[in-house]
Amino acid sequence: MSIQLNGKPHPLTSSITLSGLLDSLGLGGKPVVAELNGQPVLPRKFPTTPIQPGDNLEIITLAAGG
């Protein structure tokens, strides 16, 4: 089972939510913007948004600085 993550194939070993995927990528709790299959996903929906085989996910991390 795999998805497209930021334009590259990314394997998944089991069913997972967007929050679970972010945690596995070390991005849990960090400010990110996510788009799943061309649709934005609100952060409050991350824990209930399932990631399915073949999904196309874009994740953008936000950074502040000067």
N, CA, C and O atoms as a GROMACS GRO file, in nm:
protein
  264
    1MET      N    1   0.086  -0.117   0.000
    1MET     CA    2   0.000   0.000   0.000
    1MET      C    3   0.090   0.123   0.000
    1MET      O    4   0.185   0.131   0.078
    2SER      N    5   0.060   0.217  -0.087
    2SER     CA    6   0.140   0.339  -0.090
    2SER      C    7   0.054   0.458  -0.131
    2SER      O    8  -0.055   0.443  -0.186
    3ILE      N    9   0.107   0.576  -0.100
    3ILE     CA   10   0.044   0.702  -0.137
    3ILE      C   11   0.150   0.787  -0.207
    3ILE      O   12   0.268   0.752  -0.211
    4GLN      N   13   0.106   0.898  -0.262
    4GLN     CA   14   0.198   0.999  -0.313
    4GLN      C   15   0.209   1.106  -0.205
    4GLN      O   16   0.109   1.169  -0.170
    5LEU      N   17   0.328   1.126  -0.153
    5LEU     CA   18   0.352   1.227  -0.049
    5LEU      C   19   0.446   1.332  -0.105
    5LEU      O   20   0.563   1.304  -0.132
    6ASN      N   21   0.394   1.451  -0.122
    6ASN     CA   22   0.472   1.561  -0.181
    6ASN      C   23   0.535   1.520  -0.313
    6ASN      O   24   0.650   1.551  -0.342
    7GLY      N   25   0.455   1.447  -0.394
    7GLY     CA   26   0.497   1.411  -0.529
    7GLY      C   27   0.584   1.287  -0.540
    7GLY      O   28   0.628   1.253  -0.650
    8LYS      N   29   0.610   1.219  -0.427
    8LYS     CA   30   0.694   1.099  -0.430
    8LYS      C   31   0.619   0.983  -0.368
    8LYS      O   32   0.539   1.003  -0.276
    9PRO      N   33   0.644   0.861  -0.415
    9PRO     CA   34   0.580   0.745  -0.353
    9PRO      C   35   0.622   0.730  -0.207
    9PRO      O   36   0.738   0.748  -0.172
   10HIS      N   37   0.524   0.697  -0.123
   10HIS     CA   38   0.551   0.677   0.019
   10HIS      C   39   0.476   0.552   0.064
   10HIS      O   40   0.354   0.548   0.057
   11PRO      N   41   0.549   0.449   0.110
   11PRO     CA   42   0.482   0.325   0.150
   11PRO      C   43   0.410   0.340   0.283
   11PRO      O   44   0.454   0.414   0.371
   12LEU      N   45   0.299   0.270   0.297
   12LEU     CA   46   0.226   0.261   0.423
   12LEU      C   47   0.211   0.113   0.455
   12LEU      O   48   0.181   0.032   0.367
   13THR      N   49   0.232   0.077   0.580
   13THR     CA   50   0.222  -0.062   0.619
   13THR      C   51   0.084  -0.099   0.672
   13THR      O   52   0.049  -0.217   0.679
   14SER      N   53   0.004   0.003   0.708
   14SER     CA   54  -0.130  -0.024   0.760
   14SER      C   55  -0.216   0.100   0.743
   14SER      O   56  -0.168   0.206   0.702
   15SER      N   57  -0.344   0.085   0.776
   15SER     CA   58  -0.435   0.200   0.772
   15SER      C   59  -0.387   0.303   0.873
   15SER      O   60  -0.338   0.268   0.981
   16ILE      N   61  -0.403   0.430   0.838
   16ILE     CA   62  -0.352   0.536   0.924
   16ILE      C   63  -0.434   0.662   0.902
   16ILE      O   64  -0.491   0.682   0.794
   17THR      N   65  -0.440   0.746   1.002
   17THR     CA   66  -0.504   0.877   0.987
   17THR      C   67  -0.397   0.979   0.950
   17THR      O   68  -0.277   0.951   0.957
   18LEU      N   69  -0.441   1.096   0.912
   18LEU     CA   70  -0.347   1.202   0.879
   18LEU      C   71  -0.262   1.236   1.002
   18LEU      O   72  -0.141   1.257   0.988
   19SER      N   73  -0.323   1.241   1.120
   19SER     CA   74  -0.245   1.267   1.243
   19SER      C   75  -0.139   1.160   1.264
   19SER      O   76  -0.025   1.191   1.298
   20GLY      N   77  -0.177   1.034   1.246
   20GLY     CA   78  -0.082   0.925   1.263
   20GLY      C   79   0.034   0.935   1.166
   20GLY      O   80   0.149   0.910   1.203
   21LEU      N   81   0.004   0.972   1.043
   21LEU     CA   82   0.110   0.987   0.943
   21LEU      C   83   0.203   1.102   0.981
   21LEU      O   84   0.325   1.089   0.972
   22LEU      N   85   0.145   1.214   1.022
   22LEU     CA   86   0.227   1.328   1.063
   22LEU      C   87   0.317   1.290   1.180
   22LEU      O   88   0.434   1.327   1.183
   23ASP      N   89   0.263   1.216   1.277
   23ASP     CA   90   0.344   1.169   1.389
   23ASP      C   91   0.459   1.083   1.341
   23ASP      O   92   0.572   1.099   1.387
   24SER      N   93   0.433   0.991   1.248
   24SER     CA   94   0.537   0.902   1.198
   24SER      C   95   0.645   0.976   1.120
   24SER      O   96   0.758   0.929   1.108
   25LEU      N   97   0.609   1.092   1.067
   25LEU     CA   98   0.706   1.174   0.993
   25LEU      C   99   0.778   1.274   1.083
   25LEU      O  100   0.862   1.351   1.036
   26GLY      N  101   0.746   1.273   1.212
   26GLY     CA  102   0.807   1.368   1.306
   26GLY      C  103   0.745   1.506   1.299
   26GLY      O  104   0.806   1.604   1.344
   27LEU      N  105   0.626   1.516   1.242
   27LEU     CA  106   0.561   1.645   1.226
   27LEU      C  107   0.440   1.664   1.319
   27LEU      O  108   0.372   1.766   1.312
   28GLY      N  109   0.414   1.566   1.404
   28GLY     CA  110   0.300   1.576   1.494
   28GLY      C  111   0.312   1.697   1.586
   28GLY      O  112   0.416   1.718   1.649
   29GLY      N  113   0.206   1.776   1.593
   29GLY     CA  114   0.206   1.894   1.679
   29GLY      C  115   0.274   2.016   1.620
   29GLY      O  116   0.271   2.123   1.681
   30LYS      N  117   0.334   2.001   1.504
   30LYS     CA  118   0.400   2.115   1.439
   30LYS      C  119   0.302   2.182   1.342
   30LYS      O  120   0.210   2.118   1.292
   31PRO      N  121   0.323   2.311   1.318
   31PRO     CA  122   0.232   2.379   1.225
   31PRO      C  123   0.255   2.334   1.081
   31PRO      O  124   0.362   2.354   1.024
   32VAL      N  125   0.153   2.272   1.023
   32VAL     CA  126   0.160   2.226   0.885
   32VAL      C  127   0.030   2.259   0.814
   32VAL      O  128  -0.074   2.279   0.876
   33VAL      N  129   0.038   2.265   0.683
   33VAL     CA  130  -0.078   2.277   0.596
   33VAL      C  131  -0.084   2.146   0.518
   33VAL      O  132   0.018   2.100   0.465
   34ALA      N  133  -0.203   2.087   0.510
   34ALA     CA  134  -0.217   1.960   0.440
   34ALA      C  135  -0.326   1.970   0.333
   34ALA      O  136  -0.431   2.031   0.353
   35GLU      N  137  -0.298   1.907   0.220
   35GLU     CA  138  -0.394   1.898   0.110
   35GLU      C  139  -0.402   1.752   0.069
   35GLU      O  140  -0.302   1.692   0.031
   36LEU      N  141  -0.521   1.695   0.077
   36LEU     CA  142  -0.542   1.555   0.045
   36LEU      C  143  -0.627   1.546  -0.081
   36LEU      O  144  -0.741   1.591  -0.084
   37ASN      N  145  -0.570   1.487  -0.185
   37ASN     CA  146  -0.638   1.472  -0.314
   37ASN      C  147  -0.694   1.604  -0.365
   37ASN      O  148  -0.806   1.611  -0.415
   38GLY      N  149  -0.613   1.709  -0.351
   38GLY     CA  150  -0.650   1.840  -0.404
   38GLY      C  151  -0.741   1.923  -0.315
   38GLY      O  152  -0.780   2.033  -0.353
   39GLN      N  153  -0.775   1.871  -0.196
   39GLN     CA  154  -0.864   1.943  -0.105
   39GLN      C  155  -0.791   1.974   0.025
   39GLN      O  156  -0.726   1.886   0.082
   40PRO      N  157  -0.801   2.099   0.074
   40PRO     CA  158  -0.737   2.131   0.202
   40PRO      C  159  -0.803   2.055   0.316
   40PRO      O  160  -0.923   2.028   0.314
   41VAL      N  161  -0.722   2.020   0.416
   41VAL     CA  162  -0.772   1.953   0.536
   41VAL      C  163  -0.744   2.044   0.655
   41VAL      O  164  -0.630   2.084   0.678
   42LEU      N  165  -0.848   2.076   0.729
   42LEU     CA  166  -0.832   2.160   0.848
   42LEU      C  167  -0.760   2.081   0.957
   42LEU      O  168  -0.783   1.961   0.972
   43PRO      N  169  -0.673   2.146   1.033
   43PRO     CA  170  -0.600   2.076   1.139
   43PRO      C  171  -0.690   2.000   1.237
   43PRO      O  172  -0.652   1.893   1.285
   44ARG      N  173  -0.807   2.052   1.266
   44ARG     CA  174  -0.896   1.983   1.360
   44ARG      C  175  -0.949   1.851   1.302
   44ARG      O  176  -0.999   1.767   1.376
   45LYS      N  177  -0.937   1.834   1.169
   45LYS     CA  178  -0.981   1.711   1.103
   45LYS      C  179  -0.869   1.608   1.086
   45LYS      O  180  -0.896   1.495   1.045
   46PHE      N  181  -0.744   1.644   1.118
   46PHE     CA  182  -0.632   1.552   1.101
   46PHE      C  183  -0.655   1.418   1.172
   46PHE      O  184  -0.628   1.314   1.114
   47PRO      N  185  -0.706   1.418   1.299
   47PRO     CA  186  -0.721   1.290   1.370
   47PRO      C  187  -0.828   1.198   1.309
   47PRO      O  188  -0.824   1.077   1.333
   48THR      N  189  -0.920   1.252   1.233
   48THR     CA  190  -1.029   1.170   1.178
   48THR      C  191  -1.022   1.153   1.027
   48THR      O  192  -1.113   1.096   0.967
   49THR      N  193  -0.916   1.202   0.966
   49THR     CA  194  -0.901   1.191   0.820
   49THR      C  195  -0.818   1.068   0.786
   49THR      O  196  -0.698   1.065   0.812
   50PRO      N  197  -0.883   0.965   0.728
   50PRO     CA  198  -0.808   0.844   0.693
   50PRO      C  199  -0.725   0.866   0.566
   50PRO      O  200  -0.765   0.938   0.475
   51ILE      N  201  -0.609   0.803   0.564
   51ILE     CA  202  -0.524   0.802   0.445
   51ILE      C  203  -0.545   0.667   0.378
   51ILE      O  204  -0.530   0.562   0.440
   52GLN      N  205  -0.580   0.671   0.249
   52GLN     CA  206  -0.612   0.550   0.173
   52GLN      C  207  -0.504   0.524   0.068
   52GLN      O  208  -0.438   0.617   0.022
   53PRO      N  209  -0.487   0.397   0.029
   53PRO     CA  210  -0.392   0.366  -0.079
   53PRO      C  211  -0.425   0.449  -0.203
   53PRO      O  212  -0.542   0.462  -0.241
   54GLY      N  213  -0.323   0.503  -0.265
   54GLY     CA  214  -0.341   0.582  -0.386
   54GLY      C  215  -0.369   0.729  -0.362
   54GLY      O  216  -0.374   0.807  -0.457
   55ASP      N  217  -0.387   0.770  -0.235
   55ASP     CA  218  -0.411   0.911  -0.206
   55ASP      C  219  -0.291   0.995  -0.246
   55ASP      O  220  -0.177   0.948  -0.247
   56ASN      N  221  -0.319   1.120  -0.278
   56ASN     CA  222  -0.215   1.217  -0.310
   56ASN      C  223  -0.217   1.321  -0.198
   56ASN      O  224  -0.315   1.395  -0.184
   57LEU      N  225  -0.110   1.327  -0.120
   57LEU     CA  226  -0.103   1.414  -0.004
   57LEU      C  227   0.012   1.512  -0.018
   57LEU      O  228   0.125   1.474  -0.048
   58GLU      N  229  -0.019   1.637   0.003
   58GLU     CA  230   0.083   1.741   0.006
   58GLU      C  231   0.088   1.797   0.148
   58GLU      O  232  -0.015   1.835   0.204
   59ILE      N  233   0.206   1.803   0.206
   59ILE     CA  234   0.225   1.858   0.339
   59ILE      C  235   0.328   1.968   0.330
   59ILE      O  236   0.438   1.949   0.278
   60ILE      N  237   0.291   2.083   0.381
   60ILE     CA  238   0.382   2.198   0.382
   60ILE      C  239   0.405   2.237   0.528
   60ILE      O  240   0.310   2.261   0.602
   61THR      N  241   0.530   2.243   0.568
   61THR     CA  242   0.562   2.286   0.703
   61THR      C  243   0.576   2.438   0.706
   61THR      O  244   0.622   2.500   0.611
   62LEU      N  245   0.534   2.494   0.817
   62LEU     CA  246   0.541   2.639   0.833
   62LEU      C  247   0.657   2.672   0.926
   62LEU      O  248   0.680   2.604   1.026
   63ALA      N  249   0.728   2.777   0.892
   63ALA     CA  250   0.839   2.820   0.974
   63ALA      C  251   0.837   2.972   0.987
   63ALA      O  252   0.802   3.044   0.893
   64ALA      N  253   0.874   3.019   1.103
   64ALA     CA  254   0.882   3.163   1.125
   64ALA      C  255   1.030   3.198   1.146
   64ALA      O  256   1.109   3.116   1.192
   65GLY      N  257   1.062   3.316   1.114
   65GLY     CA  258   1.200   3.356   1.134
   65GLY      C  259   1.222   3.499   1.084
   65GLY      O  260   1.130   3.565   1.035
   66GLY      N  261   1.340   3.539   1.097
   66GLY     CA  262   1.365   3.676   1.055
   66GLY      C  263   1.496   3.690   0.986
   66GLY      O  264   1.532   3.799   0.944
   0.00000   0.00000   0.00000
